[in-house]
Amino acid sequence: MGFTPVQIPTPDGVADGFAAFPDGNGTFPAVLFYMDAFGPREVLQDMARTIADDGFYVLLPNVFYRSGPASASDAADLTSEEGRKAAFGRVMPLIAALTRDVALRDATAYLDFLAAQPNVADGPIGITGYCMGGRLAVVTAAAFPDRVAAVASFHAGRLVTDQDDSPHRLAGKAQAEFYFGHAEHDPSMTPDDVAALEQALDAAGVTYRSEVYPGTEHGFTMSDTTVYDPTGLERHWRNLLELFERKLQQA
């Protein structure tokens, strides 16, 4: 399997990132991997490799590239509750600066980068996103309905807000099939929020599955954090790969 750093030209500079892809000749369906708030560190690179092993070209961009390229020395200690809270405090201004308009400028660049790769197959792509990346995945699919066929969102926060451009209000513009894996205990996506999301998706006629993972907390797929849940991670893999195989690898 191939795995390499990449540089992605955007209207606001160059985004650093990683690409993972199967060995051999031929072309492969593309997947855009939106990181969680803690950045494109080793655990996310390993997850990108897992998706690539299933037959996909995976792009993992550093969506915080405006503050500088990601590096191993930037990795926060997420193995303690104190370290995780401190890391959240450092990244909150970066999250706030990543407005919908800014994120969509970047999304255009990510999609164009994927389309230009010689080992990426023609046709629409899949997106997976974690934490804030789940929100970015929904927003991107809604903005590019003809370019995105499948979206997976895990322990995403703020999918339901009072704003006119709330993700739950935008999702009906997408043509993708969605999968949502929610944490049971997540103040950024409460049971009422999950119900509101599902109501909006039903009203818009969106094809989706939305499930709450029992006993999990926000961030449960991330094995380098205190909230990691191995059972939840394995369930996530089953649902994610099934969706991508069915929607992106059809003959």
C-alpha positions as CSV (number, residue, x, y, z in Angstrom):
1,M,0.0,0.0,0.0
2,G,1.2,3.5,-0.8
3,F,1.3,6.3,1.7
4,T,2.8,9.7,1.1
5,P,2.7,13.3,2.2
6,V,1.0,15.6,-0.2
7,Q,0.7,19.4,-0.9
8,I,-2.8,20.6,-1.9
9,P,-3.0,24.0,-3.6
10,T,-6.0,26.1,-2.3
11,P,-7.1,29.7,-2.9
12,D,-5.6,30.6,0.6
13,G,-2.3,28.8,0.3
14,V,-1.1,25.2,0.3
15,A,-2.7,22.6,2.6
16,D,-0.5,19.8,3.8
17,G,-1.9,16.3,4.1
18,F,-1.4,12.6,3.4
19,A,-2.6,10.2,0.8
20,A,-3.0,6.5,1.2
21,F,-3.8,4.2,-1.7
22,P,-3.6,0.5,-2.8
23,D,-0.6,-0.9,-4.4
24,G,-0.7,-1.9,-8.1
25,N,-1.9,-0.4,-11.3
26,G,-5.4,0.8,-12.0
27,T,-7.7,3.4,-10.5
28,F,-9.5,3.4,-7.3
29,P,-12.6,5.3,-5.9
30,A,-11.6,8.3,-3.9
31,V,-12.4,9.1,-0.2
32,L,-11.9,12.5,1.4
33,F,-11.1,12.0,5.1
34,Y,-12.0,14.9,7.3
35,M,-9.9,14.9,10.5
36,D,-11.2,15.5,14.1
37,A,-10.2,18.6,16.0
38,F,-6.8,17.2,17.1
39,G,-5.3,17.1,13.6
40,P,-3.9,14.6,11.1
41,R,-1.8,12.7,13.5
42,E,-0.6,9.0,13.5
43,V,-3.9,7.5,14.5
44,L,-5.7,9.2,11.7
45,Q,-3.0,8.2,9.2
46,D,-3.5,4.6,10.4
47,M,-7.2,4.9,9.8
48,A,-6.6,6.3,6.3
49,R,-4.4,3.3,5.6
50,T,-7.2,0.9,6.7
51,I,-9.6,2.5,4.3
52,A,-7.0,2.4,1.5
53,D,-6.5,-1.3,2.2
54,D,-10.1,-1.9,1.3
55,G,-9.5,-0.5,-2.2
56,F,-9.7,3.3,-2.0
57,Y,-7.5,6.3,-2.6
58,V,-7.8,8.3,0.6
59,L,-6.9,12.0,1.1
60,L,-6.4,13.2,4.6
61,P,-5.9,17.0,4.6
62,N,-4.8,19.2,7.4
63,V,-7.8,21.5,7.5
64,F,-5.9,23.8,9.9
65,Y,-3.1,24.5,7.4
66,R,-3.6,28.2,7.7
67,S,-1.9,28.1,11.1
68,G,1.0,26.1,9.7
69,P,1.7,22.5,8.6
70,A,1.0,19.6,11.0
71,S,4.0,17.9,12.5
72,A,4.6,15.1,14.9
73,S,5.9,17.6,17.5
74,D,2.4,19.2,17.5
75,A,0.7,16.1,18.7
76,A,-1.1,16.8,22.0
77,D,-1.2,14.4,24.9
78,L,-4.8,13.1,24.6
79,T,-4.3,10.2,27.0
80,S,-5.4,12.2,30.0
81,E,-8.6,14.2,30.6
82,E,-6.5,17.2,31.4
83,G,-4.5,16.9,28.2
84,R,-7.6,16.5,26.1
85,K,-9.2,19.5,27.6
86,A,-6.1,21.6,27.1
87,A,-5.9,20.5,23.4
88,F,-9.5,21.5,22.9
89,G,-8.7,24.9,24.3
90,R,-5.9,25.3,21.8
91,V,-7.9,24.3,18.7
92,M,-11.1,26.1,19.5
93,P,-10.0,29.4,17.8
94,L,-9.0,27.3,14.7
95,I,-12.4,25.6,14.6
96,A,-14.1,29.0,14.9
97,A,-12.1,30.4,12.0
98,L,-13.1,27.5,9.7
99,T,-16.4,29.0,8.7
100,R,-18.6,27.4,6.1
101,D,-17.4,29.6,3.3
102,V,-13.8,29.0,4.2
103,A,-14.4,25.2,4.5
104,L,-16.1,25.1,1.1
105,R,-13.2,26.9,-0.6
106,D,-10.9,24.2,0.8
107,A,-13.4,21.5,-0.2
108,T,-13.2,22.6,-3.8
109,A,-9.4,22.3,-3.7
110,Y,-9.6,18.8,-2.0
111,L,-12.0,17.5,-4.6
112,D,-10.0,19.0,-7.5
113,F,-6.8,17.4,-6.1
114,L,-8.5,14.0,-5.9
115,A,-9.9,14.3,-9.5
116,A,-6.4,15.1,-10.8
117,Q,-4.7,12.0,-9.4
118,P,-4.0,9.4,-12.1
119,N,-4.9,6.5,-9.8
120,V,-8.3,8.0,-8.8
121,A,-11.2,6.6,-10.7
122,D,-13.8,8.8,-12.4
123,G,-17.0,9.4,-10.6
124,P,-18.3,10.7,-7.3
125,I,-16.3,10.2,-4.1
126,G,-17.0,9.2,-0.5
127,I,-16.4,11.3,2.6
128,T,-15.8,10.3,6.1
129,G,-15.5,12.8,9.0
130,Y,-15.0,12.7,12.7
131,C,-15.9,15.2,15.4
132,M,-15.9,18.5,13.5
133,G,-15.0,16.6,10.4
134,G,-18.5,15.0,10.5
135,R,-20.0,18.5,10.1
136,L,-17.6,19.3,7.3
137,A,-18.5,16.1,5.5
138,V,-22.2,17.0,5.5
139,V,-21.6,20.6,4.4
140,T,-19.3,19.4,1.6
141,A,-21.8,16.8,0.3
142,A,-24.6,19.4,0.3
143,A,-22.4,21.9,-1.7
144,F,-21.2,19.4,-4.3
145,P,-24.2,17.0,-4.8
146,D,-22.8,15.7,-8.1
147,R,-19.4,14.9,-6.7
148,V,-20.2,13.0,-3.5
149,A,-22.0,9.7,-3.4
150,A,-21.5,8.5,0.2
151,V,-21.0,10.3,3.5
152,A,-20.1,8.8,6.9
153,S,-20.1,11.0,10.0
154,F,-19.0,9.8,13.4
155,H,-19.5,11.5,16.8
156,A,-20.0,14.8,15.0
157,G,-21.0,17.8,17.0
158,R,-23.3,20.7,16.1
159,L,-25.0,19.0,13.2
160,V,-28.1,20.8,14.5
161,T,-28.0,24.5,15.2
162,D,-30.4,27.5,15.0
163,Q,-28.6,28.9,12.0
164,D,-30.0,28.9,8.5
165,D,-26.9,27.0,7.3
166,S,-27.1,24.3,10.0
167,P,-25.9,21.0,8.5
168,H,-29.3,19.3,9.2
169,R,-30.9,22.0,7.0
170,L,-28.4,21.6,4.2
171,A,-28.2,17.8,4.0
172,G,-31.3,17.7,1.8
173,K,-29.3,19.4,-1.0
174,A,-27.0,16.4,-1.2
175,Q,-27.5,13.4,-3.5
176,A,-25.3,11.2,-1.3
177,E,-26.3,8.4,1.0
178,F,-25.5,9.2,4.6
179,Y,-24.5,7.2,7.6
180,F,-24.4,8.8,11.1
181,G,-22.8,7.1,14.1
182,H,-23.6,9.2,17.2
183,A,-22.0,8.9,20.6
184,E,-24.6,8.2,23.3
185,H,-23.0,10.8,25.7
186,D,-22.3,13.9,23.6
187,P,-23.2,17.4,24.8
188,S,-22.6,18.7,21.2
189,M,-25.1,16.3,19.8
190,T,-27.8,15.6,22.3
191,P,-30.7,13.1,21.9
192,D,-32.9,16.0,20.9
193,D,-30.4,17.0,18.3
194,V,-30.3,13.5,16.9
195,A,-34.1,13.5,16.7
196,A,-34.1,16.9,14.9
197,L,-31.5,15.7,12.5
198,E,-33.5,12.6,11.6
199,Q,-36.7,14.6,11.3
200,A,-35.0,17.0,8.8
201,L,-33.5,14.1,6.8
202,D,-36.9,12.3,6.6
203,A,-38.6,15.5,5.5
204,A,-36.0,16.1,2.8
205,G,-36.2,12.5,1.5
206,V,-32.5,11.8,2.3
207,T,-31.3,8.2,2.2
208,Y,-29.6,7.6,5.5
209,R,-29.0,5.5,8.6
210,S,-28.6,7.2,12.0
211,E,-27.5,5.1,15.0
212,V,-26.5,5.9,18.6
213,Y,-23.5,3.8,19.8
214,P,-24.4,2.7,23.4
215,G,-22.0,3.7,26.2
216,T,-19.8,5.9,24.0
217,E,-18.6,9.5,24.4
218,H,-17.8,12.1,21.8
219,G,-14.6,11.0,20.1
220,F,-15.0,7.3,20.7
221,T,-13.3,6.1,17.5
222,M,-10.0,7.8,18.5
223,S,-7.6,5.2,20.0
224,D,-5.2,7.9,21.3
225,T,-7.8,9.5,23.6
226,T,-9.4,8.9,27.0
227,V,-12.8,8.3,25.4
228,Y,-11.7,5.5,23.0
229,D,-14.2,2.7,22.8
230,P,-12.8,-0.4,20.9
231,T,-16.2,-1.9,20.4
232,G,-17.5,1.4,18.9
233,L,-14.5,1.6,16.6
234,E,-15.0,-1.9,15.2
235,R,-18.7,-1.2,14.7
236,H,-17.7,2.1,12.9
237,W,-15.4,0.2,10.5
238,R,-18.2,-2.3,9.6
239,N,-20.6,0.5,8.8
240,L,-18.1,2.8,7.1
241,L,-16.6,0.2,4.8
242,E,-20.0,-1.4,3.9
243,L,-21.3,2.0,2.8
244,F,-18.2,2.8,0.7
245,E,-18.0,-0.6,-0.9
246,R,-21.7,-0.5,-1.9
247,K,-21.8,3.0,-3.1
248,L,-18.3,3.5,-4.6
249,Q,-17.2,0.1,-5.8
250,Q,-20.2,-0.9,-7.8
251,A,-19.4,-2.2,-11.3
